[in-house]
Amino acid sequence: MLDQTVAVTPPGKGVPARYAAFSGIWAGRLDGMYEGKLAVLTVSPGGQVTVSYAWGDVADNKPGVADGAGRIAGNTLKLGRLPNGADITFAMLPDGTLAVTYTLAGHTYTGSFARQ
């Protein structure tokens, strides 16, 4: 899982509230059984983010952590493709949770992440 030294930088004054809402550490399960954790480390005024994503066992994939980048458009954060080949999107829901869609090797897993 995520290293305890992961540092989230609070968004600056110029970051729109809808983007700043993604800042922080989120965790949940995909398909009710695969653990995942997202740390949104930085958020720029233009919606670019840097992240660290940690996953447990997902199908044939062993647990791991990847640093990456992404972009927020509207209420959705889309990460660049992870080194394991996964594509992930996080949609901010009205209740303040993230609806997660994780696609890997032709399979799509969905779930919900809550702020930690």
KEDOTOR-726990 format. One record per residue: x, y, z of N, C-alpha, C in turn; residue number from 1; residue in three letters. Coordinates in steps of 0.02 Angstrom, whole numbers, always signed. Last residue first. Layout:
BEGIN
<site n_east="X" n_north="Y" n_up="Z" ca_east="X" ca_north="Y" ca_up="Z" c_east="X" c_north="Y" c_up="Z" k="NUM" r="ALA"/>
...
END
This chain:
BEGIN
<site n_east="-494" n_north="+483" n_up="+152" ca_east="-466" ca_north="+454" ca_up="+214" c_east="-448" c_north="+507" c_up="+263" k="116" r="GLN"/>
<site n_east="-639" n_north="+482" n_up="+52" ca_east="-582" ca_north="+519" ca_up="+77" c_east="-559" c_north="+488" c_up="+143" k="115" r="ARG"/>
<site n_east="-679" n_north="+331" n_up="-37" ca_east="-696" ca_north="+384" ca_up="+9" c_east="-632" c_north="+418" c_up="+33" k="114" r="ALA"/>
<site n_east="-725" n_north="+258" n_up="-192" ca_east="-672" ca_north="+276" ca_up="-146" c_east="-696" c_north="+333" c_up="-101" k="113" r="PHE"/>
<site n_east="-806" n_north="+124" n_up="-270" ca_east="-813" ca_north="+189" ca_up="-239" c_east="-756" c_north="+199" c_up="-190" k="112" r="SER"/>
<site n_east="-797" n_north="+40" n_up="-430" ca_east="-804" ca_north="+43" ca_up="-358" c_east="-810" c_north="+115" c_up="-335" k="111" r="GLY"/>
<site n_east="-762" n_north="-80" n_up="-560" ca_east="-790" ca_north="-17" ca_up="-535" c_east="-795" c_north="-19" c_up="-459" k="110" r="THR"/>
<site n_east="-664" n_north="-139" n_up="-694" ca_east="-683" ca_north="-147" ca_up="-624" c_east="-710" c_north="-80" c_up="-601" k="109" r="TYR"/>
<site n_east="-652" n_north="-219" n_up="-847" ca_east="-667" ca_north="-157" ca_up="-812" c_east="-693" c_north="-173" c_up="-743" k="108" r="THR"/>
<site n_east="-530" n_north="-295" n_up="-951" ca_east="-580" ca_north="-301" ca_up="-899" c_east="-590" c_north="-233" c_up="-865" k="107" r="HIS"/>
<site n_east="-425" n_north="-275" n_up="-1039" ca_east="-490" ca_north="-289" ca_up="-1066" c_east="-545" c_north="-299" c_up="-1015" k="106" r="GLY"/>
<site n_east="-316" n_north="-244" n_up="-954" ca_east="-316" ca_north="-306" ca_up="-994" c_east="-387" c_north="-325" c_up="-1016" k="105" r="ALA"/>
<site n_east="-411" n_north="-139" n_up="-855" ca_east="-347" ca_north="-172" ca_up="-861" c_east="-356" c_north="-236" c_up="-902" k="104" r="LEU"/>
<site n_east="-485" n_north="+2" n_up="-786" ca_east="-486" ca_north="-44" ca_up="-843" c_east="-415" c_north="-72" c_up="-853" k="103" r="THR"/>
<site n_east="-588" n_north="+64" n_up="-667" ca_east="-519" ca_north="+39" ca_up="-675" c_east="-521" c_north="-12" c_up="-731" k="102" r="TYR"/>
<site n_east="-675" n_north="+194" n_up="-603" ca_east="-677" ca_north="+145" ca_up="-657" c_east="-605" c_north="+128" c_up="-674" k="101" r="THR"/>
<site n_east="-755" n_north="+254" n_up="-457" ca_east="-693" ca_north="+233" ca_up="-490" c_east="-708" c_north="+183" c_up="-545" k="100" r="VAL"/>
<site n_east="-822" n_north="+392" n_up="-387" ca_east="-841" ca_north="+332" ca_up="-424" c_east="-781" c_north="+314" c_up="-467" k="99" r="ALA"/>
<site n_east="-788" n_north="+461" n_up="-231" ca_east="-765" ca_north="+454" ca_up="-300" c_east="-791" c_north="+388" c_up="-329" k="98" r="LEU"/>
<site n_east="-894" n_north="+565" n_up="-128" ca_east="-854" ca_north="+506" ca_up="-140" c_east="-834" c_north="+505" c_up="-214" k="97" r="THR"/>
<site n_east="-980" n_north="+673" n_up="-111" ca_east="-909" ca_north="+682" ca_up="-93" c_east="-867" c_north="+619" c_up="-98" k="96" r="GLY"/>
<site n_east="-1107" n_north="+662" n_up="-158" ca_east="-1097" ca_north="+646" ca_up="-87" c_east="-1024" c_north="+651" c_up="-65" k="95" r="ASP"/>
<site n_east="-1096" n_north="+686" n_up="-296" ca_east="-1124" ca_north="+738" ca_up="-252" c_east="-1113" c_north="+725" c_up="-178" k="94" r="PRO"/>
<site n_east="-933" n_north="+623" n_up="-349" ca_east="-1006" ca_north="+618" ca_up="-341" c_east="-1031" c_north="+671" c_up="-293" k="93" r="LEU"/>
<site n_east="-807" n_north="+631" n_up="-464" ca_east="-830" ca_north="+658" ca_up="-400" c_east="-906" c_north="+656" c_up="-399" k="92" r="MET"/>
<site n_east="-733" n_north="+493" n_up="-539" ca_east="-784" ca_north="+544" ca_up="-546" c_east="-808" c_north="+566" c_up="-477" k="91" r="ALA"/>
<site n_east="-586" n_north="+437" n_up="-602" ca_east="-619" ca_north="+449" ca_up="-538" c_east="-668" c_north="+506" c_up="-548" k="90" r="PHE"/>
<site n_east="-513" n_north="+310" n_up="-704" ca_east="-547" ca_north="+375" ca_up="-697" c_east="-582" c_north="+376" c_up="-629" k="89" r="THR"/>
<site n_east="-372" n_north="+225" n_up="-769" ca_east="-418" ca_north="+237" ca_up="-713" c_east="-448" c_north="+306" c_up="-718" k="88" r="ILE"/>
<site n_east="-296" n_north="+92" n_up="-849" ca_east="-324" ca_north="+158" ca_up="-859" c_east="-376" c_north="+168" c_up="-805" k="87" r="ASP"/>
<site n_east="-148" n_north="-8" n_up="-834" ca_east="-215" ca_north="+10" ca_up="-812" c_east="-232" c_north="+82" c_up="-831" k="86" r="ALA"/>
<site n_east="-18" n_north="-45" n_up="-858" ca_east="-65" ca_north="-44" ca_up="-915" c_east="-135" c_north="-23" c_up="-897" k="85" r="GLY"/>
<site n_east="+71" n_north="-31" n_up="-759" ca_east="+44" ca_north="-98" ca_up="-767" c_east="-8" c_north="-102" c_up="-824" k="84" r="ASN"/>
<site n_east="+98" n_north="+107" n_up="-762" ca_east="+148" ca_north="+60" ca_up="-789" c_east="+121" c_north="-11" c_up="-799" k="83" r="PRO"/>
<site n_east="-58" n_north="+188" n_up="-812" ca_east="-9" ca_north="+166" ca_up="-762" c_east="+40" c_north="+117" c_up="-794" k="82" r="LEU"/>
<site n_east="-102" n_north="+324" n_up="-915" ca_east="-96" ca_north="+251" ca_up="-908" c_east="-41" c_north="+233" c_up="-858" k="81" r="ARG"/>
<site n_east="-157" n_north="+465" n_up="-818" ca_east="-120" ca_north="+437" ca_up="-874" c_east="-114" c_north="+362" c_up="-862" k="80" r="GLY"/>
<site n_east="-323" n_north="+477" n_up="-748" ca_east="-250" ca_north="+469" ca_up="-741" c_east="-221" c_north="+448" c_up="-808" k="79" r="LEU"/>
<site n_east="-446" n_north="+595" n_up="-737" ca_east="-422" ca_north="+539" ca_up="-777" c_east="-347" c_north="+536" c_up="-770" k="78" r="LYS"/>
<site n_east="-575" n_north="+651" n_up="-641" ca_east="-503" ca_north="+648" ca_up="-643" c_east="-483" c_north="+585" c_up="-683" k="77" r="LEU"/>
<site n_east="-721" n_north="+746" n_up="-667" ca_east="-686" ca_north="+682" ca_up="-675" c_east="-611" c_north="+691" c_up="-680" k="76" r="THR"/>
<site n_east="-803" n_north="+853" n_up="-679" ca_east="-800" ca_north="+821" ca_up="-613" c_east="-761" c_north="+755" c_up="-615" k="75" r="ASN"/>
<site n_east="-707" n_north="+941" n_up="-791" ca_east="-774" ca_north="+938" ca_up="-761" c_east="-768" c_north="+909" c_up="-691" k="74" r="GLY"/>
<site n_east="-561" n_north="+857" n_up="-783" ca_east="-604" ca_north="+891" ca_up="-831" c_east="-675" c_north="+884" c_up="-803" k="73" r="ALA"/>
<site n_east="-399" n_north="+842" n_up="-723" ca_east="-469" ca_north="+847" ca_up="-704" c_east="-505" c_north="+885" c_up="-759" k="72" r="ILE"/>
<site n_east="-271" n_north="+728" n_up="-761" ca_east="-302" ca_north="+792" ca_up="-775" c_east="-375" c_north="+788" c_up="-754" k="71" r="ARG"/>
<site n_east="-115" n_north="+659" n_up="-701" ca_east="-180" ca_north="+656" ca_up="-732" c_east="-207" c_north="+726" c_up="-741" k="70" r="GLY"/>
<site n_east="+21" n_north="+550" n_up="-664" ca_east="-8" ca_north="+616" ca_up="-673" c_east="-75" c_north="+607" c_up="-706" k="69" r="ALA"/>
<site n_east="+104" n_north="+443" n_up="-544" ca_east="+81" ca_north="+464" ca_up="-610" c_east="+54" c_north="+534" c_up="-609" k="68" r="GLY"/>
<site n_east="+175" n_north="+301" n_up="-469" ca_east="+167" ca_north="+374" ca_up="-469" c_east="+146" c_north="+393" c_up="-539" k="67" r="ASP"/>
<site n_east="+109" n_north="+151" n_up="-404" ca_east="+135" ca_north="+187" ca_up="-462" c_east="+124" c_north="+262" c_up="-451" k="66" r="ALA"/>
<site n_east="+126" n_north="-2" n_up="-321" ca_east="+115" ca_north="+69" ca_up="-315" c_east="+144" c_north="+102" c_up="-377" k="65" r="VAL"/>
<site n_east="+47" n_north="-165" n_up="-296" ca_east="+99" ca_north="-119" ca_up="-315" c_east="+80" c_north="-47" c_up="-304" k="64" r="GLY"/>
<site n_east="+5" n_north="-340" n_up="-299" ca_east="+0" ca_north="-273" ca_up="-270" c_east="+59" c_north="-229" c_up="-291" k="63" r="PRO"/>
<site n_east="-6" n_north="-418" n_up="-463" ca_east="+15" ca_north="-418" ca_up="-394" c_east="+9" c_north="-347" c_up="-366" k="62" r="LYS"/>
<site n_east="-135" n_north="-464" n_up="-571" ca_east="-87" ca_north="-413" ca_up="-552" c_east="-70" c_north="-417" c_up="-479" k="61" r="ASN"/>
<site n_east="-236" n_north="-547" n_up="-609" ca_east="-169" ca_north="-576" ca_up="-609" c_east="-115" c_north="-527" c_up="-587" k="60" r="ASP"/>
<site n_east="-351" n_north="-463" n_up="-510" ca_east="-345" ca_north="-518" ca_up="-558" c_east="-275" c_north="-548" c_up="-554" k="59" r="ALA"/>
<site n_east="-263" n_north="-372" n_up="-405" ca_east="-317" ca_north="-362" ca_up="-453" c_east="-306" c_north="-414" c_up="-507" k="58" r="VAL"/>
<site n_east="-209" n_north="-350" n_up="-242" ca_east="-215" ca_north="-399" ca_up="-296" c_east="-274" c_north="-380" c_up="-340" k="57" r="ASP"/>
<site n_east="-204" n_north="-172" n_up="-222" ca_east="-193" ca_north="-239" ca_up="-196" c_east="-195" c_north="-287" c_up="-254" k="56" r="GLY"/>
<site n_east="-120" n_north="-21" n_up="-266" ca_east="-172" ca_north="-71" ca_up="-275" c_east="-152" c_north="-135" c_up="-242" k="55" r="TRP"/>
<site n_east="-100" n_north="+155" n_up="-267" ca_east="-79" ca_north="+90" ca_up="-240" c_east="-137" c_north="+42" c_up="-249" k="54" r="ALA"/>
<site n_east="-39" n_north="+298" n_up="-343" ca_east="-95" ca_north="+251" ca_up="-340" c_east="-68" c_north="+183" c_up="-317" k="53" r="TYR"/>
<site n_east="-10" n_north="+466" n_up="-329" ca_east="+20" ca_north="+401" ca_up="-316" c_east="-40" c_north="+354" c_up="-307" k="52" r="SER"/>
<site n_east="-8" n_north="+609" n_up="-440" ca_east="-39" ca_north="+560" ca_up="-395" c_east="+9" c_north="+503" c_up="-380" k="51" r="VAL"/>
<site n_east="-38" n_north="+774" n_up="-491" ca_east="+11" ca_north="+721" ca_up="-483" c_east="-18" c_north="+674" c_up="-430" k="50" r="THR"/>
<site n_east="-145" n_north="+857" n_up="-610" ca_east="-131" ca_north="+829" ca_up="-544" c_east="-71" c_north="+783" c_up="-548" k="49" r="VAL"/>
<site n_east="-218" n_north="+1001" n_up="-684" ca_east="-169" ca_north="+947" ca_up="-688" c_east="-154" c_north="+923" c_up="-617" k="48" r="GLN"/>
<site n_east="-303" n_north="+1109" n_up="-674" ca_east="-331" ca_north="+1043" ca_up="-666" c_east="-282" c_north="+986" c_up="-675" k="47" r="GLY"/>
<site n_east="-249" n_north="+1235" n_up="-672" ca_east="-277" ca_north="+1211" ca_up="-736" c_east="-306" c_north="+1141" c_up="-732" k="46" r="GLY"/>
<site n_east="-197" n_north="+1251" n_up="-545" ca_east="-256" ca_north="+1290" ca_up="-562" c_east="-289" c_north="+1266" c_up="-627" k="45" r="PRO"/>
<site n_east="-154" n_north="+1080" n_up="-492" ca_east="-137" ca_north="+1146" ca_up="-520" c_east="-202" c_north="+1184" c_up="-536" k="44" r="SER"/>
<site n_east="-124" n_north="+982" n_up="-354" ca_east="-176" ca_north="+1001" ca_up="-402" c_east="-158" c_north="+1071" c_up="-426" k="43" r="VAL"/>
<site n_east="-36" n_north="+840" n_up="-288" ca_east="-39" ca_north="+911" ca_up="-306" c_east="-95" c_north="+922" c_up="-357" k="42" r="THR"/>
<site n_east="-79" n_north="+712" n_up="-245" ca_east="-25" ca_north="+748" ca_up="-211" c_east="-26" c_north="+822" c_up="-225" k="41" r="LEU"/>
<site n_east="-194" n_north="+604" n_up="-209" ca_east="-188" ca_north="+661" ca_up="-255" c_east="-141" c_north="+710" c_up="-221" k="40" r="VAL"/>
<site n_east="-182" n_north="+438" n_up="-190" ca_east="-159" ca_north="+500" ca_up="-157" c_east="-152" c_north="+552" c_up="-212" k="39" r="ALA"/>
<site n_east="-287" n_north="+301" n_up="-178" ca_east="-264" ca_north="+355" ca_up="-221" c_east="-242" c_north="+414" c_up="-178" k="38" r="LEU"/>
<site n_east="-297" n_north="+128" n_up="-169" ca_east="-288" ca_north="+190" ca_up="-131" c_east="-258" c_north="+241" c_up="-179" k="37" r="LYS"/>
<site n_east="-393" n_north="-23" n_up="-165" ca_east="-355" ca_north="+28" ca_up="-200" c_east="-350" c_north="+89" c_up="-157" k="36" r="GLY"/>
<site n_east="-434" n_north="-198" n_up="-163" ca_east="-418" ca_north="-135" ca_up="-129" c_east="-379" c_north="-88" c_up="-173" k="35" r="GLU"/>
<site n_east="-564" n_north="-287" n_up="-227" ca_east="-495" ca_north="-267" ca_up="-242" c_east="-481" c_north="-199" c_up="-210" k="34" r="TYR"/>
<site n_east="-700" n_north="-308" n_up="-194" ca_east="-648" ca_north="-352" ca_up="-166" c_east="-577" c_north="-329" c_up="-178" k="33" r="MET"/>
<site n_east="-799" n_north="-232" n_up="-254" ca_east="-810" ca_north="-255" ca_up="-186" c_east="-755" c_north="-296" c_up="-156" k="32" r="GLY"/>
<site n_east="-753" n_north="-182" n_up="-373" ca_east="-794" ca_north="-242" ca_up="-375" c_east="-802" c_north="-273" c_up="-306" k="31" r="ASP"/>
<site n_east="-632" n_north="-104" n_up="-275" ca_east="-658" ca_north="-114" ca_up="-342" c_east="-694" c_north="-180" c_up="-344" k="30" r="LEU"/>
<site n_east="-636" n_north="-1" n_up="-129" ca_east="-630" ca_north="-67" ca_up="-161" c_east="-661" c_north="-65" c_up="-231" k="29" r="ARG"/>
<site n_east="-535" n_north="+133" n_up="-62" ca_east="-596" ca_north="+96" ca_up="-70" c_east="-583" c_north="+29" c_up="-103" k="28" r="GLY"/>
<site n_east="-476" n_north="+299" n_up="-25" ca_east="-469" ca_north="+226" ca_up="-26" c_east="-537" c_north="+193" c_up="-33" k="27" r="ALA"/>
<site n_east="-376" n_north="+446" n_up="-39" ca_east="-440" ca_north="+412" ca_up="-49" c_east="-428" c_north="+337" c_up="-49" k="26" r="TRP"/>
<site n_east="-305" n_north="+596" n_up="+13" ca_east="-297" ca_north="+524" ca_up="+7" c_east="-366" c_north="+491" c_up="+8" k="25" r="ILE"/>
<site n_east="-297" n_north="+751" n_up="-83" ca_east="-299" ca_north="+710" ca_up="-24" c_east="-291" c_north="+636" c_up="-38" k="24" r="GLY"/>
<site n_east="-402" n_north="+841" n_up="-197" ca_east="-340" ca_north="+837" ca_up="-158" c_east="-349" c_north="+791" c_up="-98" k="23" r="SER"/>
<site n_east="-524" n_north="+862" n_up="-255" ca_east="-492" ca_north="+797" ca_up="-267" c_east="-429" c_north="+787" c_up="-224" k="22" r="PHE"/>
<site n_east="-558" n_north="+992" n_up="-228" ca_east="-596" ca_north="+939" ca_up="-194" c_east="-564" c_north="+870" c_up="-202" k="21" r="ALA"/>
<site n_east="-491" n_north="+1071" n_up="-317" ca_east="-462" ca_north="+1063" ca_up="-250" c_east="-495" c_north="+1005" c_up="-213" k="20" r="ALA"/>
<site n_east="-584" n_north="+1076" n_up="-420" ca_east="-522" ca_north="+1038" ca_up="-430" c_east="-491" c_north="+1022" c_up="-362" k="19" r="TYR"/>
<site n_east="-683" n_north="+1154" n_up="-366" ca_east="-702" ca_north="+1088" ca_up="-394" c_east="-642" c_north="+1045" c_up="-408" k="18" r="ARG"/>
<site n_east="-616" n_north="+1271" n_up="-330" ca_east="-640" ca_north="+1225" ca_up="-277" c_east="-656" c_north="+1156" c_up="-305" k="17" r="ALA"/>
<site n_east="-469" n_north="+1309" n_up="-428" ca_east="-542" ca_north="+1309" ca_up="-419" c_east="-564" c_north="+1256" c_up="-368" k="16" r="PRO"/>
<site n_east="-323" n_north="+1379" n_up="-363" ca_east="-353" ca_north="+1316" ca_up="-386" c_east="-429" c_north="+1318" c_up="-374" k="15" r="VAL"/>
<site n_east="-261" n_north="+1488" n_up="-308" ca_east="-285" ca_north="+1494" ca_up="-376" c_east="-319" c_north="+1432" c_up="-403" k="14" r="GLY"/>
<site n_east="-214" n_north="+1451" n_up="-181" ca_east="-273" ca_north="+1495" ca_up="-186" c_east="-302" c_north="+1497" c_up="-256" k="13" r="LYS"/>
<site n_east="-162" n_north="+1277" n_up="-195" ca_east="-152" ca_north="+1348" ca_up="-185" c_east="-217" c_north="+1387" c_up="-195" k="12" r="GLY"/>
<site n_east="-194" n_north="+1123" n_up="-107" ca_east="-200" ca_north="+1165" ca_up="-166" c_east="-193" c_north="+1239" c_up="-149" k="11" r="PRO"/>
<site n_east="-69" n_north="+1047" n_up="-4" ca_east="-134" ca_north="+1079" ca_up="-10" c_east="-137" c_north="+1124" c_up="-71" k="10" r="PRO"/>
<site n_east="+13" n_north="+903" n_up="-50" ca_east="+22" ca_north="+975" ca_up="-46" c_east="-46" c_north="+1009" c_up="-54" k="9" r="THR"/>
<site n_east="+43" n_north="+756" n_up="+34" ca_east="-7" ca_north="+792" ca_up="-5" c_east="+6" c_north="+866" c_up="+6" k="8" r="VAL"/>
<site n_east="+167" n_north="+637" n_up="+33" ca_east="+150" ca_north="+705" ca_up="+55" c_east="+101" c_north="+738" c_up="+7" k="7" r="ALA"/>
<site n_east="+204" n_north="+480" n_up="+96" ca_east="+170" ca_north="+516" ca_up="+41" c_east="+148" c_north="+584" c_up="+68" k="6" r="VAL"/>
<site n_east="+257" n_north="+404" n_up="+195" ca_east="+289" ca_north="+469" ca_up="+183" c_east="+257" c_north="+508" c_up="+126" k="5" r="THR"/>
<site n_east="+197" n_north="+281" n_up="+196" ca_east="+173" ca_north="+330" ca_up="+246" c_east="+204" c_north="+399" c_up="+235" k="4" r="GLN"/>
<site n_east="+155" n_north="+218" n_up="+38" ca_east="+208" ca_north="+234" ca_up="+85" c_east="+181" c_north="+288" c_up="+134" k="3" r="ASP"/>
<site n_east="+12" n_north="+120" n_up="+5" ca_east="+48" ca_north="+183" ca_up="+0" c_east="+99" c_north="+191" c_up="+56" k="2" r="LEU"/>
<site n_east="+41" n_north="-59" n_up="+0" ca_east="+0" ca_north="+0" ca_up="+0" c_east="+44" c_north="+63" c_up="+0" k="1" r="MET"/>
END
